Amino acid sequence: MSKEKESISKFYNDYKVINFSDPEEFKSNQGVLKKQMEGLVNIVLPNLVKLGESNSEMPVGMMLASLVSDKYIDKDKFISVQNNLKELKKLSEILNLDKRLVGILSALVP
């Protein structure tokens, strides 16, 4: 297992899905959300960049999908995290998220 794939898959496997439409759940998970967003910037992005250096022709989506096909991440967990990140991306303007974070979300979810 490559160190990069291991780091990215750990992020996905440890990710807590947050219901952003439930104000109480959203509020009670602010710390979790902050930690997960830091993980996107400090773990997922640098490791995707390293993977991309050796697979420059492979799109990000395919690199992430390979984590499922190579059994690093369960398919259902991957889909739920991707859907949650997509929801977060939709809310990025309202939440006034950092531009780097929005860029990463744009790369990870269409």
Order of alpha helices (4+ residues) and beta strands (2+ residues): alpha-alpha-alpha-alpha-alpha-alpha-alpha
